Amino acid sequence: MFKHMSKAFSLFVAASMTVAACGLASAADTKAIKVATQSPLSGDQSVVGVDMKRGAELALEQLGKPLADMGFKVELAPFDDQANPDTGVANAKRIVSDPAILAIMGHYNSGVQIPSSEVYHTSGLANVSPANTNPKVTTRGYLEINRIVGRDDVQGVVGADFALSLGAKTVFVLHDKTAYGQGIAEFFKKRADEIGMKVLGFEGTEEKANFDALLSPILAGNPDLVYFGGMYSQAAVLFKQARERGYAGTFLSDDGFDSSDASKIAGQTLIDGGGTYYSTVSGPASVYAGTAKFIADFKAKYNSDPQPFAAQGYDSMAIILKAIENAAKAGGGATPTRAAVAKAVRELKDFPGITGTFTFNQIGDPTVAKYFVLKVNSADPAKWSDNSIVKTLDIAPPQQ
Amino acid sequence: MNRFLQSINARELIRPLGQMVVFSLGSAIVLSSLVLTLALGLDQTAVGLALQDKYNVSLYTYTLVNLPQVVIDGLTIGFVYAAIALGYTMVYGVLEFINFAHSEIFAVGAFVGVEILIALDHSGLLRSASLGMSYVLLTFAIISGMVAAGALAVTVERVAYRPLRGASRLVPLISAIGVSFLLQDLIRLVEGLTTGDFNRIFPSFGNFDQRLNFGKLALGETTINLGISIKSIIVIVAAMLMLMGLNYLVNATRIGKAIRAVAQDRPTASLMGINVNRIISITFLVGGLLGGAAGVLYALKFTRIDPFVGFFPGLKAFAAAVLGGIGNLTGALLGGIVLGMLETFAGSYMGVFTMGAAGSEYKDIFAFSILILVLIFRPQGLMGENVGQKA
């Protein structure tokens, strides 16, 4: 018995040594670099976060060839930020301490991106954000931080203008007390005040289950429209309970509401009464001209329709790969520095992505961003991508 | 049959029912008169005028019209708290230590119940179920949640508390906190295995989401629907039945007598031929059963559960048990109802009374300030004087 064991053990040692030797040999030929991603891969926002990572994965697979030809081996290093600022920052510290990582695609939540990107900034790591809409993401003016979507100071205004166009005279504004949710709700409220809608209340809540107490003042005011700034996991539960208590008006939310899980939670209650709308910076993948192939490839690889922001994940990754390629070419084929990659991202001109053509302004906002308002059409979560677009706008970011 | 009926102690069935009615009505009347007085006092001030401007009603009318709904909401959550609080209080009564893992036992009950319903939903059974059948399935889910939570509670006691019984009182407390964290992450791990999404949504079926409307109340330019959803009724009725059953078990059966004996004096009880370990296991079992049922009811009422769902209800139920006088069954019932009411009243009215400065997000601060005040003046809790009757 013992003899067998030792034989097996020596075999194992020999095998692992061979593997190690191979590893050494190949490392000498190719220069290994990594691109990190951060998004919620577990927890209730993982539905969106996982597909964001998959989008990046797909981009690396399809667009990694130019870098491979130059002798680079690009690896994806996915991190799970759990939609939690503490976890995001802890991951960010691990990411910047790995010298092979040259850029990071990430974050779904502005409240996570903002503190995490302070870490990227201090070590000069380029960050392309596929989804973060809070103005502060870019207004800090960091060279490393860019995003490919619109901003909440525009999205909130789009929401308020849309509410007025529906004929809403009174609104009740709620938010989830995160940087993202509270931010967009404040922009919504400001605009609503400006254009003459009556804001009956403005409240934040971290409650996830029992909205009874919060709903009493809302139902008493019976506003034409209830606005929620935050994520679907809270908004859908709140909308469901409001409808069950007899609220017949309209619900309006933001791009955080854009997930099929919203209708899994609230179902028919989203369709009843005045219906449910949400503004977003990321239309369903099908609205973009270049995404037909992306959707087909995504379906073939992962056997499901892409969630919102998956295509943006793909584009963010494509931008990073292109920037690394440019920086490497400029450096004569050597592995580029983080600073060179960050500079190369900002310098990209008219990069053709699948969700648009991207040029970043001096603070990292795209020069033009798309904003959509969508209407929930079906109580069936499988038909979430059939939600109809009621409004599309192209707006340049505010100058500041 | 006749002998069986005679053997039932009817007094022990009616007494808790009476207590529940008295506590519910009492706390409703006290809190209602409090807010109405406050509303009358503030009506002509800036607070009243701000409301007049927004909703076109006087503060007094606003308060009055909203009252019935607030009371109903408060009672619903109050009974959930009471059912959980009984688990804390039973264990405290017998072992004099706080079982902090009880909130996770509640969560496990919720997850088991909801997972069973989700499985039934996938098999198509839920959608095709008739109304009667959907109640049967709900009962089945509740009972499964109870059994799982009860079994878990007994296991936790056997593994994490019994070996420490001779140690100082802080040691099992730390063990309980450890078990609590362990269970939270265990649920997260197990539920996250398939998709990474560890939250679950209570499938909608039957008529539980419907609402019984009692009528409309005019409020300024709008009207308020006064009503109660079927699921709230189910929560209240189920909690009442459980509380009555528990009261009967403790006060009118041989096992209950043994539980009370162990609570009063463990060594002497064991000299009288009571198997103390068995009785302690039974105490945990009963607490776990109640907690598990409360978990499924909580999921039914509030739709969405996550692995950390037990934390806040557990904390509040613990507070309720302390408020009522920990170790005292009637006290836990009273504490649960009062805390649920306080929280809902605070959440519903704080916004208008403070002109929107402190909205319902501060409801917990308010409820817990009251708790602190009560404990300053009555450290033994509201029902604390009945030490002899502790279970």
Interface residues (C-beta under 8 A of the other chain):
Chain A: L41 S42 G43 D44 S46 V47 V50 K177 K198 L200 G201 F202 E203 G204 T205 E206 E207 K208 A209 N210 D212 A213 L214 S216 P217 L219 A220 G221 N222 S233 V237 K240 Q241 E244 R245 G246 D261 K264 I265 G267
Chain B: K54 Y55 Y62 V65 N66 Q69 V70 D73 T76 I77 R188 G192 T195 G196 D197 F198 N199 I201 S204 D209 R211 N213 L219 T222 T223 I224 N225 G227 S229 Y298 K301 F302 T303 R304 I305 D306 V309 E343 T344 A346 G347 S348 Y349 G351 V352 G356 G359 S360 E361 K363
